Structures are given as C-alpha cells and as structure tokens.
Amino acid sequence: MSEPLILQPTLAADACVIWLHGLGADRYDFLPVAEALQERLRSTRFVLPQAPTRAVTINGGWAMPSWYDILAMSPARAINHEQLEESAQQLISLIEAQRNSGIDPARIFLAGFSQGGAVVLHAAFLRWQGPLGGVIALSTYAPTFSDDMQLADTQKQLSVLCLHGRFDDVVQPAMGRTAHDQLAACGVAVQWRDYPMAHEVLPEEIRDIADWLAQRLNTPMPRAEKHT
C-alpha cells in the first residue's frame, strides 16, 4: 500500500480521522474536505490512505484505485471478500499506528466514502475489537453485515453517522439505510441523514460532519469575529 497522505493539525494532535476514498479516486480526493474540517478541529490529524490499483470487473477489467474488486452489481454487490479483508487489515494497521503515536483510540475516527465506507464499516464492526471514537459512513453500504450479526460491547458503544444522497444512483439509498438499520438493531447509536444530492458530497454535509466530530471531541464552536 502506498504511504497515506497525512494532514497535521496546527495544534498538537490529540485526535485522528482516518478517511478512505471511493472507487477510482485517490488519497487526495478528500484533502479539501480534511482541510476544511481541520479549520475547526485544530488538534485533529487526518490520515488519507491510498487504495491499491487493481482490475475492477464491473468496469470492464480496467485497473484503478480500488479497495476490492466488485464482480457484479445486482441483486446485491458481489465482491472479492479476500481483498476486502486485506483492505480492512491495512486500515487496522493505520489505527494501531495512530494509537502507538500517542492518540487515544477513543479519539480515533474512521470515515469512508462509497467503497471506502464499506471497508470502514467492516473493519470497525467485524474486525477491530478495541475502542474507537466513531464511524462516519458516507454514501456507502455494508456488504458483510447481516441481520443476525453479533457485536462486541465495545462495538455497540460506537457512535455512527450515516450520510447519503437521496438521488444516489451508484449506491442506492436503500443500501445505506439497510446498514443503518442493521446497526440500530444491534443497539448501536447510529444516526441517519440524507441530502438532496447524488453520489457526491455537499458543503452542508461537511458542516454536519464537523458538528458531529466537534461534539464528540468536545471542541467549542469558533467565536464570531467582533467588528468595531
């Protein structure tokens, strides 16, 4: 795996967000978002990993950055589970690296868009056994969740924010909602927010993410400037 892009905060880092991009994108895709969030979260480090380049079956076998191969789109995503596991393990290694650097795992958050979100959900709820700050799932789905999955107590305590476009024709909103409902059925504190958008990100959504993170990191709202 290529080295992740790391955006250091202006203050000493005491929290971290590890953010996975979507299919066909790269580690720079969410750099503007991380920079915008860091204006408010001034002691939060952002780690932006890069997916390996591999052939993607549903895209005619073309090679592109991909956390795992997608073999078919319907009736549900058919995926390469071995590659998903590899990506989840890479993510866990990044969590451990941040923990070993001195960041409290309870202040490490995982975020992922589309395919990256699927890796994040899988790693956070089916592989990682320790504490985390929470999970941000953007326009994504959970191909490895089931209605009868069992979660550890530490996983049930995770806060999760699911965000989706109402007009998303790449990852249908129902797929994201199913992941939300499966977590809720396990007792996870999960929130659902949808937006008038397609498979994309809106400024309003980023503001909501900033508020959600700031609340969990006890970050005060920036003071309004006084004009005299």
C-alpha positions in Angstrom: 0.0 0.0 0.0 1.2 3.5 -0.8 2.0 5.8 2.1 -1.0 7.6 3.3 -1.3 11.4 3.0 -1.1 12.9 6.5 -2.5 16.3 7.3 -1.1 17.5 10.5 -3.1 19.9 12.7 -1.9 23.4 13.8 -2.1 22.3 17.4 -0.6 19.2 19.0 -2.5 16.2 17.7 -4.8 14.6 20.3 -7.3 13.1 17.8 -7.3 11.5 14.4 -9.6 10.8 11.5 -8.7 8.1 9.0 -10.6 8.7 5.8 -10.9 6.2 2.9 -11.7 7.4 -0.6 -14.1 5.8 -3.0 -13.6 3.5 -6.1 -11.4 5.1 -8.8 -10.4 8.1 -6.6 -7.1 8.6 -4.7 -5.8 9.8 -1.3 -6.1 13.4 -2.5 -9.8 13.2 -3.2 -10.9 14.2 0.3 -7.9 16.5 1.1 -10.1 19.7 0.6 -12.6 18.2 3.0 -10.0 17.4 5.6 -8.5 20.9 5.3 -12.0 22.4 5.8 -12.7 20.2 8.8 -9.3 21.0 10.3 -10.1 24.7 10.4 -12.5 23.8 13.2 -10.8 20.7 14.5 -7.4 22.3 15.1 -5.9 19.4 17.1 -7.1 16.6 14.8 -4.8 14.8 12.5 -6.2 13.5 9.2 -4.8 10.3 7.6 -5.9 9.7 4.0 -4.8 6.3 2.7 -4.4 5.2 -0.9 -6.2 2.1 -2.3 -4.1 -0.2 -4.4 -4.6 -0.2 -8.2 -6.3 -3.3 -9.4 -8.6 -4.6 -12.1 -12.3 -3.9 -11.4 -14.6 -6.4 -13.1 -17.7 -4.3 -13.3 -15.7 -1.6 -15.1 -14.6 -3.8 -17.9 -11.5 -5.1 -16.0 -9.8 -1.6 -16.1 -7.2 -1.1 -13.4 -8.0 1.7 -11.0 -7.6 2.5 -7.3 -9.9 0.0 -5.6 -10.2 -1.3 -2.0 -11.7 -4.5 -3.5 -12.9 -5.9 -6.8 -16.7 -5.6 -7.5 -17.8 -8.6 -9.5 -21.4 -7.8 -10.1 -23.9 -5.0 -9.1 -27.1 -6.9 -8.6 -29.2 -8.1 -6.9 -26.6 -7.1 -4.3 -22.9 -6.3 -4.7 -20.8 -9.4 -5.4 -17.3 -8.6 -4.2 -13.9 -10.1 -3.7 -14.0 -10.7 0.1 -10.3 -11.6 0.3 -9.4 -8.1 -1.0 -11.9 -6.5 1.4 -10.2 -8.3 4.3 -6.8 -7.1 3.1 -8.0 -3.5 3.0 -9.6 -3.8 6.4 -6.3 -5.1 7.8 -4.5 -2.2 6.3 -6.9 0.1 8.0 -6.4 -1.6 11.3 -2.7 -1.2 10.9 -3.3 2.6 10.5 -5.4 2.6 13.6 -2.6 0.9 15.5 0.0 3.3 14.2 -2.0 6.2 15.4 -2.6 4.6 18.8 1.2 3.9 19.0 1.9 7.5 18.2 0.0 8.5 21.4 -3.5 9.1 20.2 -6.2 7.6 22.5 -8.1 5.1 20.4 -11.3 6.6 21.8 -10.4 9.7 19.8 -9.7 7.9 16.5 -12.5 8.1 14.0 -12.9 6.1 10.8 -14.6 7.7 7.7 -15.2 6.3 4.3 -17.0 7.3 1.1 -18.7 4.6 -1.0 -16.4 1.6 -1.3 -14.1 3.1 1.3 -17.1 3.3 3.7 -17.8 -0.4 3.2 -14.2 -1.1 4.3 -14.6 1.2 7.3 -17.9 -0.5 8.4 -16.4 -4.0 8.0 -13.2 -3.1 9.9 -14.9 -1.2 12.7 -17.7 -3.7 13.4 -16.4 -7.1 12.3 -12.7 -7.0 12.8 -11.4 -4.3 15.2 -12.0 -5.3 18.8 -10.9 -2.2 20.7 -12.4 1.2 21.4 -12.8 3.9 18.7 -14.2 7.4 18.7 -16.8 6.6 16.0 -17.5 5.9 12.3 -18.6 8.2 9.5 -20.2 6.3 6.6 -20.7 8.5 3.5 -22.8 7.3 0.6 -21.9 3.7 1.3 -23.2 0.2 2.2 -22.2 -2.8 4.3 -21.8 -5.9 2.1 -20.6 -8.0 5.1 -23.3 -7.1 7.5 -26.2 -9.4 8.3 -29.5 -9.3 10.2 -28.2 -11.7 12.8 -24.6 -10.4 13.3 -23.3 -10.3 16.8 -21.2 -7.3 18.0 -18.9 -7.0 21.0 -19.7 -4.5 23.7 -17.0 -2.1 22.5 -18.5 -2.1 19.1 -22.0 -1.5 20.4 -20.7 1.6 22.1 -19.5 3.2 18.9 -21.2 6.3 17.6 -22.0 6.2 13.8 -23.1 8.9 11.4 -24.6 7.6 8.1 -25.0 10.2 5.4 -26.5 9.6 1.9 -27.8 11.4 -1.1 -31.5 10.9 -1.8 -30.7 10.8 -5.6 -27.7 8.5 -5.4 -27.8 6.1 -8.4 -24.5 4.5 -7.7 -25.1 3.2 -4.1 -28.9 3.2 -3.7 -30.1 5.0 -0.5 -31.8 1.8 0.5 -28.4 0.0 0.7 -27.1 2.7 3.1 -30.3 2.6 5.1 -30.1 -1.2 5.4 -26.6 -0.8 7.0 -28.0 1.8 9.4 -30.9 -0.4 10.4 -28.7 -3.4 11.0 -26.5 -1.4 13.3 -29.5 0.1 15.1 -30.9 -3.4 15.6 -27.7 -4.3 17.4 -28.1 -1.4 19.8 -25.5 0.9 18.1 -26.1 4.7 18.5 -26.4 5.4 14.8 -27.8 8.5 13.1 -29.1 8.8 9.5 -29.0 12.0 7.5 -29.9 12.3 3.8 -29.3 15.2 1.4 -30.7 16.4 -1.9 -27.7 15.1 -3.9 -26.4 12.2 -6.0 -23.3 10.2 -5.3 -21.3 13.2 -4.0 -20.6 15.4 -1.1 -22.2 18.7 -0.2 -21.0 21.6 1.9 -24.0 21.1 4.2 -22.9 17.5 4.8 -19.4 18.6 5.7 -20.8 21.1 8.2 -22.8 18.3 9.8 -19.7 16.1 10.0 -17.8 18.9 11.6 -20.5 19.4 14.2 -20.7 15.7 14.9 -17.0 15.4 15.3 -16.7 18.5 17.4 -19.4 17.3 19.8 -17.5 14.1 20.4 -14.2 15.8 20.7 -15.5 18.5 23.0 -14.4 21.1 20.5 -16.1 24.5 21.1 -17.7 26.4 18.3 -15.4 29.1 16.8 -16.1 32.5 18.2 -17.7 35.0 15.9 -15.4 37.9 14.9 -16.2 41.2 16.5 -16.4 44.2 14.2 -16.0 47.7 15.6 
